[in-house]
Amino acid sequence: MIFEYLLLLIAAVLFVLLILCVINLVTIQTLTATKEIKNIGKVSVLIPARDEELNITNCLSSVLNQSYTDLEIMVLDDGSTDNTPELLKSFTDTRLRIINGIPLEQGWVGKNFACHQLQKSATGSYLLFIDADTVLHKSCVASAVKFAEENATDLLSVMPNELSETFWEKLVIPMLYFAVTVFLPFPMIERSSKKQYAMGNGQFMFFKREFYDKIGGHESLKSKIVEDVWLARRVKEFKGKLIFANANSLITCRMYRNLGEVWEGFSKNLFAGLSFSEVGLAFTILTYLILFVMPPLLVLTGFLELNFINISIVIFPVIMRLLQAFKFNQPLLFSFLNPLSALFIVAVALNSFRMIRFGKGASWKGREYSESVISKN
């Protein structure tokens, strides 16, 4: 009887999460392509690049091709050891400035330090930080300027179209959409002043320069490895206007290219994203196991009989994934592998805890960050 009540509770929780998912998908604002608009103010497009030979050409070409013309574009070569510097030198556009980064200073995370160096040289009234693996549609900057002006945003961040080609990318990358649309109420991001309702994506962070300086910029969180979410929280702390929008048709990004990169990238961020909380980590692991892994496993093994409740707890997560796949242009068939995706997240969570708490710390692009550095307030 107790087990039946537990299954009923799981079904109820999943139904609530499904409703929240639908609300989020319906209410999220969308950044749409706009015709060329008059220049309202200079936009500084700032791109940190470290060993980005596979991405930097497409990224930079897309930025140089923007319909919005009042741009300054700066790329910081952060000690690249591949062909990135040579590729950067092949661009001759006068709007482009290439900065050679200085050695990483103590107490900083590499990306934050690179962005800090970039913004010190920027002269725009808007600062747009993008990752080197991001590609912008021709009207993207113009659309962002128009959207920010119409909505009076201090920070506009977006959900792009996350590209995936290999099996492991398609299995895991959609879980980024899953996590935010299932567990974070989007309407509260814009309407609530509480910082727990904050979301940012470092692939596209469009700041009003005045407000960026007000919150202290990247220097205010120089040791935070999940800097995008912390910047969004800073905006909330300073009573700024934050909007997290859908830009699926205007921005593409391929974050990782193989299992190793997916594993390392998610492991770097997960425990840090939970503020190094063992309670938060345990809650996350149990949530994924109980809600998304255990029910379909029990049904497939014949432990549970097929009735309405038991079918519901298997189907509800798949429906969420399918809705997100339609909304954000993700692979549909992999929605049916949600239990395996969730199990991968559990494994990543355990590995993230292991390497930060008992290993050398988070590792990314040849740099290692111990917990003593990246957990500082």
TISE-362109 format. One line per field, with one value per residue (C-alpha): x, y, z; residue in three letters; residue number from 1. Coordinates in nm, 2 decimals, padded with zeros to 4 digits. Example, Ala and Ser with C-alpha at 12.3 -4.5 7.8 and 13.67 -1.06 7.14 Angstrom:
BEGIN
u = 01.23 / 01.37
v = -00.45 / -00.11
w = 00.78 / 00.71
gupa = ALA / SER
ketor = 1 / 2
//
This chain:
BEGIN
u = 00.00 / 00.28 / 00.45 / 00.12 / 00.09 / 00.45 / 00.37 / 00.07 / 00.28 / 00.54 / 00.26 / 00.12 / 00.47 / 00.53 / 00.19 / 00.27 / 00.61 / 00.44 / 00.20 / 00.50 / 00.68 / 00.38 / 00.35 / 00.72 / 00.70 / 00.40 / 00.51 / 00.88 / 00.94 / 01.09 / 01.36 / 01.26 / 01.44 / 01.38 / 01.45 / 01.75 / 01.69 / 01.86 / 02.17 / 02.06 / 02.40 / 02.72 / 02.73 / 03.06 / 03.06 / 03.31 / 03.44 / 03.68 / 03.86 / 04.09 / 04.17 / 03.87 / 04.01 / 03.70 / 03.46 / 03.62 / 03.59 / 03.21 / 03.15 / 03.35 / 03.22 / 02.86 / 02.93 / 03.10 / 02.79 / 02.54 / 02.29 / 02.34 / 02.64 / 02.73 / 02.95 / 03.29 / 03.41 / 03.68 / 03.82 / 04.06 / 04.30 / 04.33 / 04.66 / 04.55 / 04.79 / 04.61 / 04.55 / 04.32 / 04.57 / 04.65 / 04.28 / 04.21 / 04.49 / 04.31 / 04.03 / 04.10 / 03.78 / 03.86 / 03.58 / 03.77 / 04.03 / 04.22 / 04.36 / 04.63 / 04.52 / 04.76 / 04.84 / 04.56 / 04.58 / 04.53 / 04.17 / 04.02 / 03.84 / 03.98 / 03.66 / 03.58 / 03.93 / 03.91 / 03.57 / 03.70 / 03.99 / 03.76 / 03.51 / 03.79 / 03.86 / 03.50 / 03.34 / 02.98 / 02.67 / 02.58 / 02.80 / 02.73 / 02.93 / 02.92 / 03.11 / 03.34 / 03.12 / 02.82 / 02.69 / 02.45 / 02.19 / 02.24 / 01.97 / 02.06 / 02.22 / 01.96 / 01.69 / 01.86 / 01.89 / 01.53 / 01.41 / 01.62 / 01.50 / 01.13 / 01.15 / 01.40 / 01.62 / 01.94 / 02.04 / 01.90 / 02.01 / 01.87 / 01.82 / 01.98 / 01.95 / 02.19 / 02.33 / 02.41 / 02.54 / 02.68 / 02.47 / 02.59 / 02.53 / 02.17 / 02.12 / 02.25 / 02.24 / 01.85 / 01.87 / 01.98 / 01.63 / 01.48 / 01.63 / 01.53 / 01.19 / 01.08 / 01.23 / 01.24 / 00.93 / 01.01 / 00.75 / 00.92 / 01.26 / 01.12 / 00.87 / 01.03 / 01.31 / 01.43 / 01.76 / 01.68 / 01.45 / 01.75 / 01.88 / 02.16 / 02.34 / 02.70 / 02.66 / 02.47 / 02.47 / 02.35 / 02.41 / 02.33 / 02.68 / 02.58 / 02.42 / 02.70 / 02.94 / 02.69 / 02.69 / 03.07 / 03.08 / 03.28 / 03.52 / 03.24 / 03.23 / 03.58 / 03.60 / 03.26 / 03.28 / 02.91 / 02.94 / 02.63 / 02.39 / 02.58 / 02.57 / 02.19 / 02.17 / 02.37 / 02.12 / 01.84 / 02.04 / 02.08 / 01.70 / 01.77 / 01.55 / 01.64 / 01.48 / 01.56 / 01.42 / 01.40 / 01.64 / 01.62 / 01.58 / 01.86 / 02.15 / 02.31 / 02.57 / 02.75 / 02.88 / 03.05 / 03.16 / 03.20 / 03.14 / 03.46 / 03.37 / 03.01 / 03.13 / 03.40 / 03.18 / 02.88 / 03.11 / 03.27 / 02.95 / 02.70 / 02.83 / 02.94 / 02.60 / 02.46 / 02.68 / 02.88 / 02.59 / 02.60 / 02.23 / 02.15 / 02.35 / 02.18 / 01.84 / 01.92 / 02.04 / 01.74 / 01.50 / 01.63 / 01.65 / 01.30 / 01.11 / 01.28 / 01.49 / 01.31 / 00.95 / 01.03 / 01.28 / 01.02 / 00.77 / 01.01 / 01.12 / 00.76 / 00.77 / 00.48 / 00.16 / 00.03 / -00.24 / -00.32 / -00.09 / 00.21 / 00.18 / 00.15 / 00.48 / 00.65 / 00.48 / 00.48 / 00.86 / 00.85 / 00.57 / 00.78 / 01.08 / 00.87 / 00.72 / 01.07 / 01.20 / 00.93 / 00.98 / 01.36 / 01.43 / 01.59 / 01.59 / 01.25 / 01.34 / 01.58 / 01.29 / 01.20 / 01.55 / 01.48 / 01.56 / 01.90 / 01.96 / 01.86 / 02.09 / 02.38 / 02.30 / 02.32 / 02.66 / 02.78 / 02.66 / 02.86 / 03.17 / 03.14 / 03.13 / 03.42 / 03.66 / 03.59 / 03.58 / 03.84 / 04.02 / 04.22 / 03.90 / 03.71 / 03.91 / 03.85 / 04.07 / 04.39 / 04.32 / 04.23 / 04.03 / 04.04 / 03.73 / 03.92 / 03.92 / 03.59 / 03.38 / 03.48 / 03.20
v = 00.00 / 00.24 / 00.17 / 00.24 / 00.58 / 00.65 / 00.58 / 00.81 / 01.08 / 01.05 / 01.07 / 01.39 / 01.55 / 01.46 / 01.61 / 01.93 / 01.95 / 01.88 / 02.17 / 02.39 / 02.28 / 02.37 / 02.71 / 02.78 / 02.68 / 02.90 / 03.21 / 03.23 / 03.54 / 03.48 / 03.68 / 03.70 / 03.83 / 04.20 / 04.42 / 04.64 / 04.91 / 05.25 / 05.24 / 05.32 / 05.28 / 05.10 / 04.73 / 04.58 / 04.21 / 04.04 / 03.69 / 03.50 / 03.23 / 02.96 / 02.67 / 02.74 / 02.65 / 02.44 / 02.73 / 03.07 / 03.12 / 03.05 / 03.25 / 03.56 / 03.55 / 03.56 / 03.85 / 04.05 / 03.98 / 04.15 / 04.39 / 04.62 / 04.83 / 05.02 / 04.74 / 04.70 / 04.34 / 04.22 / 03.87 / 03.78 / 03.50 / 03.34 / 03.15 / 02.93 / 02.64 / 02.54 / 02.73 / 02.99 / 03.28 / 03.22 / 03.20 / 03.53 / 03.70 / 03.60 / 03.85 / 04.20 / 04.39 / 04.72 / 04.67 / 04.37 / 04.40 / 04.10 / 04.11 / 03.88 / 03.78 / 03.82 / 03.52 / 03.41 / 03.59 / 03.41 / 03.37 / 03.40 / 03.15 / 03.17 / 03.27 / 03.54 / 03.68 / 03.69 / 03.87 / 04.11 / 04.20 / 04.24 / 04.47 / 04.70 / 04.79 / 04.81 / 05.14 / 05.04 / 05.13 / 04.77 / 04.47 / 04.14 / 03.85 / 03.54 / 03.21 / 03.12 / 02.83 / 03.05 / 03.15 / 03.44 / 03.50 / 03.81 / 04.01 / 03.87 / 04.18 / 04.42 / 04.20 / 04.20 / 04.58 / 04.62 / 04.37 / 04.52 / 04.87 / 04.77 / 04.57 / 04.80 / 04.51 / 04.54 / 04.18 / 03.98 / 03.62 / 03.35 / 02.98 / 02.92 / 02.62 / 02.38 / 02.16 / 01.80 / 01.54 / 01.24 / 00.99 / 01.12 / 01.48 / 01.40 / 01.20 / 01.46 / 01.81 / 01.83 / 01.78 / 02.15 / 02.24 / 01.98 / 02.11 / 02.48 / 02.42 / 02.16 / 02.30 / 02.68 / 02.89 / 03.12 / 03.39 / 03.45 / 03.52 / 03.85 / 03.93 / 03.82 / 04.01 / 03.69 / 03.58 / 03.21 / 03.29 / 03.38 / 03.22 / 03.32 / 03.15 / 03.25 / 03.18 / 03.51 / 03.77 / 04.12 / 04.38 / 04.75 / 04.87 / 05.11 / 04.83 / 04.58 / 04.83 / 04.89 / 04.52 / 04.50 / 04.29 / 03.97 / 04.09 / 04.06 / 03.69 / 03.62 / 03.27 / 03.15 / 02.87 / 02.90 / 03.27 / 03.31 / 03.21 / 03.42 / 03.72 / 03.68 / 03.66 / 03.98 / 04.15 / 04.05 / 04.16 / 04.51 / 04.53 / 04.51 / 04.39 / 04.03 / 03.85 / 03.50 / 03.45 / 03.19 / 03.27 / 02.93 / 03.07 / 03.34 / 03.16 / 02.82 / 02.67 / 02.33 / 02.31 / 01.97 / 01.73 / 01.39 / 01.19 / 01.31 / 01.67 / 01.62 / 01.43 / 01.69 / 01.99 / 01.88 / 01.75 / 02.09 / 02.28 / 02.06 / 02.06 / 02.42 / 02.51 / 02.37 / 02.60 / 02.30 / 02.19 / 01.82 / 01.85 / 02.01 / 01.74 / 01.46 / 01.61 / 01.64 / 01.28 / 01.14 / 01.35 / 01.22 / 00.86 / 00.86 / 01.06 / 00.97 / 00.65 / 00.42 / 00.42 / 00.31 / 00.06 / -00.10 / -00.11 / -00.26 / -00.53 / -00.63 / -00.52 / -00.28 / -00.38 / -00.17 / 00.06 / 00.43 / 00.56 / 00.34 / 00.43 / 00.80 / 00.81 / 00.67 / 00.88 / 01.23 / 01.28 / 01.17 / 01.42 / 01.70 / 01.60 / 01.59 / 01.94 / 02.08 / 01.91 / 02.07 / 02.41 / 02.42 / 02.21 / 01.91 / 01.54 / 01.40 / 01.03 / 01.08 / 01.20 / 00.83 / 00.77 / 01.01 / 00.75 / 00.69 / 01.07 / 01.11 / 00.83 / 01.00 / 01.32 / 01.12 / 00.98 / 01.32 / 01.46 / 01.19 / 01.25 / 01.63 / 01.58 / 01.34 / 01.54 / 01.87 / 01.74 / 01.46 / 01.52 / 01.81 / 02.02 / 02.12 / 02.09 / 02.28 / 02.36 / 02.26 / 02.45 / 02.30 / 02.49 / 02.36 / 02.39 / 02.65 / 02.88 / 02.83 / 02.81 / 03.15 / 03.41
w = 00.00 / 00.09 / -00.25 / -00.43 / -00.25 / -00.35 / -00.72 / -00.69 / -00.54 / -00.82 / -01.08 / -00.91 / -00.90 / -01.27 / -01.36 / -01.19 / -01.36 / -01.70 / -01.63 / -01.54 / -01.86 / -02.07 / -01.90 / -01.96 / -02.33 / -02.39 / -02.19 / -02.28 / -02.50 / -02.84 / -03.01 / -03.37 / -03.68 / -03.74 / -04.04 / -04.02 / -03.77 / -03.72 / -03.50 / -03.15 / -02.98 / -03.03 / -02.95 / -02.83 / -02.93 / -02.70 / -02.77 / -02.54 / -02.74 / -02.61 / -02.85 / -03.07 / -03.42 / -03.50 / -03.41 / -03.44 / -03.82 / -03.83 / -03.52 / -03.62 / -03.98 / -03.85 / -03.63 / -03.91 / -04.13 / -03.89 / -04.04 / -03.73 / -03.84 / -03.52 / -03.39 / -03.24 / -03.23 / -03.00 / -02.97 / -02.69 / -02.76 / -02.42 / -02.46 / -02.74 / -02.83 / -03.16 / -03.48 / -03.33 / -03.35 / -03.72 / -03.81 / -03.63 / -03.83 / -04.15 / -04.08 / -04.20 / -04.12 / -03.95 / -03.69 / -03.55 / -03.28 / -03.16 / -02.80 / -02.67 / -02.32 / -02.03 / -01.81 / -01.58 / -01.25 / -00.92 / -00.80 / -01.14 / -01.36 / -01.72 / -01.90 / -01.64 / -01.67 / -02.05 / -02.04 / -01.78 / -02.01 / -02.31 / -02.13 / -02.02 / -02.38 / -02.49 / -02.57 / -02.66 / -02.47 / -02.50 / -02.42 / -02.59 / -02.46 / -02.68 / -02.68 / -02.97 / -03.06 / -03.12 / -03.46 / -03.51 / -03.77 / -03.98 / -03.79 / -03.44 / -03.30 / -03.45 / -03.30 / -02.96 / -02.96 / -03.06 / -02.80 / -02.52 / -02.60 / -02.61 / -02.29 / -02.11 / -02.02 / -01.82 / -01.92 / -02.21 / -02.22 / -02.44 / -02.52 / -02.86 / -03.09 / -02.93 / -03.22 / -03.17 / -03.42 / -03.23 / -03.03 / -02.69 / -02.78 / -02.89 / -02.57 / -02.32 / -02.47 / -02.47 / -02.10 / -02.08 / -02.20 / -01.98 / -01.66 / -01.71 / -01.85 / -01.60 / -01.28 / -01.33 / -01.36 / -01.65 / -01.57 / -01.24 / -01.41 / -01.53 / -01.26 / -00.94 / -00.76 / -00.59 / -00.72 / -00.72 / -01.02 / -01.24 / -01.55 / -01.79 / -02.07 / -02.13 / -02.50 / -02.53 / -02.26 / -02.38 / -02.12 / -02.09 / -02.03 / -01.75 / -01.56 / -01.62 / -01.46 / -01.17 / -01.07 / -01.09 / -01.41 / -01.42 / -01.16 / -00.90 / -00.95 / -01.08 / -00.92 / -01.03 / -01.28 / -01.38 / -01.44 / -01.65 / -01.38 / -01.12 / -01.34 / -01.38 / -01.00 / -00.97 / -01.19 / -00.95 / -00.65 / -00.80 / -00.90 / -01.27 / -01.55 / -01.66 / -01.95 / -02.06 / -02.41 / -02.68 / -02.97 / -03.14 / -03.49 / -03.45 / -03.27 / -03.31 / -03.09 / -03.08 / -02.73 / -02.75 / -03.02 / -02.86 / -02.54 / -02.37 / -02.42 / -02.30 / -01.99 / -01.90 / -01.97 / -01.77 / -01.49 / -01.47 / -01.43 / -01.24 / -00.88 / -00.91 / -01.04 / -00.72 / -00.52 / -00.40 / -00.19 / -00.09 / 00.00 / -00.34 / -00.51 / -00.32 / -00.40 / -00.77 / -00.79 / -00.60 / -00.81 / -01.14 / -01.01 / -00.85 / -01.12 / -01.44 / -01.41 / -01.16 / -01.30 / -01.66 / -01.53 / -01.30 / -01.58 / -01.83 / -01.59 / -01.52 / -01.16 / -01.21 / -01.37 / -01.66 / -01.52 / -01.56 / -01.29 / -01.38 / -01.75 / -01.66 / -01.47 / -01.77 / -02.03 / -01.86 / -01.89 / -02.25 / -02.33 / -02.17 / -02.38 / -02.70 / -02.63 / -02.57 / -02.88 / -03.10 / -02.93 / -02.95 / -03.26 / -03.08 / -03.19 / -03.13 / -03.11 / -02.83 / -02.62 / -02.57 / -02.42 / -02.14 / -01.87 / -02.02 / -02.04 / -01.68 / -01.57 / -01.75 / -01.56 / -01.23 / -01.33 / -01.42 / -01.09 / -00.90 / -01.11 / -01.07 / -00.69 / -00.70 / -00.91 / -00.73 / -00.37 / -00.39 / -00.72 / -00.87 / -00.92 / -01.23 / -01.55 / -01.88 / -02.18 / -02.01 / -01.68 / -01.35 / -01.08 / -00.72 / -00.50 / -00.29 / -00.59 / -00.76 / -00.44 / -00.31 / -00.26
gupa = MET / ILE / PHE / GLU / TYR / LEU / LEU / LEU / LEU / ILE / ALA / ALA / VAL / LEU / PHE / VAL / LEU / LEU / ILE / LEU / CYS / VAL / ILE / ASN / LEU / VAL / THR / ILE / GLN / THR / LEU / THR / ALA / THR / LYS / GLU / ILE / LYS / ASN / ILE / GLY / LYS / VAL / SER / VAL / LEU / ILE / PRO / ALA / ARG / ASP / GLU / GLU / LEU / ASN / ILE / THR / ASN / CYS / LEU / SER / SER / VAL / LEU / ASN / GLN / SER / TYR / THR / ASP / LEU / GLU / ILE / MET / VAL / LEU / ASP / ASP / GLY / SER / THR / ASP / ASN / THR / PRO / GLU / LEU / LEU / LYS / SER / PHE / THR / ASP / THR / ARG / LEU / ARG / ILE / ILE / ASN / GLY / ILE / PRO / LEU / GLU / GLN / GLY / TRP / VAL / GLY / LYS / ASN / PHE / ALA / CYS / HIS / GLN / LEU / GLN / LYS / SER / ALA / THR / GLY / SER / TYR / LEU / LEU / PHE / ILE / ASP / ALA / ASP / THR / VAL / LEU / HIS / LYS / SER / CYS / VAL / ALA / SER / ALA / VAL / LYS / PHE / ALA / GLU / GLU / ASN / ALA / THR / ASP / LEU / LEU / SER / VAL / MET / PRO / ASN / GLU / LEU / SER / GLU / THR / PHE / TRP / GLU / LYS / LEU / VAL / ILE / PRO / MET / LEU / TYR / PHE / ALA / VAL / THR / VAL / PHE / LEU / PRO / PHE / PRO / MET / ILE / GLU / ARG / SER / SER / LYS / LYS / GLN / TYR / ALA / MET / GLY / ASN / GLY / GLN / PHE / MET / PHE / PHE / LYS / ARG / GLU / PHE / TYR / ASP / LYS / ILE / GLY / GLY / HIS / GLU / SER / LEU / LYS / SER / LYS / ILE / VAL / GLU / ASP / VAL / TRP / LEU / ALA / ARG / ARG / VAL / LYS / GLU / PHE / LYS / GLY / LYS / LEU / ILE / PHE / ALA / ASN / ALA / ASN / SER / LEU / ILE / THR / CYS / ARG / MET / TYR / ARG / ASN / LEU / GLY / GLU / VAL / TRP / GLU / GLY / PHE / SER / LYS / ASN / LEU / PHE / ALA / GLY / LEU / SER / PHE / SER / GLU / VAL / GLY / LEU / ALA / PHE / THR / ILE / LEU / THR / TYR / LEU / ILE / LEU / PHE / VAL / MET / PRO / PRO / LEU / LEU / VAL / LEU / THR / GLY / PHE / LEU / GLU / LEU / ASN / PHE / ILE / ASN / ILE / SER / ILE / VAL / ILE / PHE / PRO / VAL / ILE / MET / ARG / LEU / LEU / GLN / ALA / PHE / LYS / PHE / ASN / GLN / PRO / LEU / LEU / PHE / SER / PHE / LEU / ASN / PRO / LEU / SER / ALA / LEU / PHE / ILE / VAL / ALA / VAL / ALA / LEU / ASN / SER / PHE / ARG / MET / ILE / ARG / PHE / GLY / LYS / GLY / ALA / SER / TRP / LYS / GLY / ARG / GLU / TYR / SER / GLU / SER / VAL / ILE / SER / LYS / ASN
ketor = 1 / 2 / 3 / 4 / 5 / 6 / 7 / 8 / 9 / 10 / 11 / 12 / 13 / 14 / 15 / 16 / 17 / 18 / 19 / 20 / 21 / 22 / 23 / 24 / 25 / 26 / 27 / 28 / 29 / 30 / 31 / 32 / 33 / 34 / 35 / 36 / 37 / 38 / 39 / 40 / 41 / 42 / 43 / 44 / 45 / 46 / 47 / 48 / 49 / 50 / 51 / 52 / 53 / 54 / 55 / 56 / 57 / 58 / 59 / 60 / 61 / 62 / 63 / 64 / 65 / 66 / 67 / 68 / 69 / 70 / 71 / 72 / 73 / 74 / 75 / 76 / 77 / 78 / 79 / 80 / 81 / 82 / 83 / 84 / 85 / 86 / 87 / 88 / 89 / 90 / 91 / 92 / 93 / 94 / 95 / 96 / 97 / 98 / 99 / 100 / 101 / 102 / 103 / 104 / 105 / 106 / 107 / 108 / 109 / 110 / 111 / 112 / 113 / 114 / 115 / 116 / 117 / 118 / 119 / 120 / 121 / 122 / 123 / 124 / 125 / 126 / 127 / 128 / 129 / 130 / 131 / 132 / 133 / 134 / 135 / 136 / 137 / 138 / 139 / 140 / 141 / 142 / 143 / 144 / 145 / 146 / 147 / 148 / 149 / 150 / 151 / 152 / 153 / 154 / 155 / 156 / 157 / 158 / 159 / 160 / 161 / 162 / 163 / 164 / 165 / 166 / 167 / 168 / 169 / 170 / 171 / 172 / 173 / 174 / 175 / 176 / 177 / 178 / 179 / 180 / 181 / 182 / 183 / 184 / 185 / 186 / 187 / 188 / 189 / 190 / 191 / 192 / 193 / 194 / 195 / 196 / 197 / 198 / 199 / 200 / 201 / 202 / 203 / 204 / 205 / 206 / 207 / 208 / 209 / 210 / 211 / 212 / 213 / 214 / 215 / 216 / 217 / 218 / 219 / 220 / 221 / 222 / 223 / 224 / 225 / 226 / 227 / 228 / 229 / 230 / 231 / 232 / 233 / 234 / 235 / 236 / 237 / 238 / 239 / 240 / 241 / 242 / 243 / 244 / 245 / 246 / 247 / 248 / 249 / 250 / 251 / 252 / 253 / 254 / 255 / 256 / 257 / 258 / 259 / 260 / 261 / 262 / 263 / 264 / 265 / 266 / 267 / 268 / 269 / 270 / 271 / 272 / 273 / 274 / 275 / 276 / 277 / 278 / 279 / 280 / 281 / 282 / 283 / 284 / 285 / 286 / 287 / 288 / 289 / 290 / 291 / 292 / 293 / 294 / 295 / 296 / 297 / 298 / 299 / 300 / 301 / 302 / 303 / 304 / 305 / 306 / 307 / 308 / 309 / 310 / 311 / 312 / 313 / 314 / 315 / 316 / 317 / 318 / 319 / 320 / 321 / 322 / 323 / 324 / 325 / 326 / 327 / 328 / 329 / 330 / 331 / 332 / 333 / 334 / 335 / 336 / 337 / 338 / 339 / 340 / 341 / 342 / 343 / 344 / 345 / 346 / 347 / 348 / 349 / 350 / 351 / 352 / 353 / 354 / 355 / 356 / 357 / 358 / 359 / 360 / 361 / 362 / 363 / 364 / 365 / 366 / 367 / 368 / 369 / 370 / 371 / 372 / 373 / 374 / 375 / 376 / 377
//
